[in-house]
Amino acid sequence: MFYNGIQKYTAPLNLWELFENSELVKAIWINDYQLINVHEIPDGKLTKNTWYGIL
């Protein structure tokens, strides 16, 4: 990584340290995730719940 700023670079060099909850970020980015195929969910069920509509 290159930094070409005027002031001294003071941010963490470790990516995980940039997050408040680094363990959660590691778990999300490194481990397998659950895939939800919305094409298999009937439209009626998606419109029933507002949160489903976000998908």
C-alpha positions, 0 to 999 in steps of 0.5 A: 500500500502506498500513502502520499499524504502530507501528514504522517499516516496514523490509521491502522495498517491491519484491515480488521482494526478499522472496524469497531467489531472486528470479530464480527467482520472477520466472521462475515468476510471469512466464513461461508454465508447463508444464501437465500434464493429469493426466486424460490420464495413465492411473491405472496410471501414476499409482499406479506412481510415488509422486510422481505420486500427489501430483498 
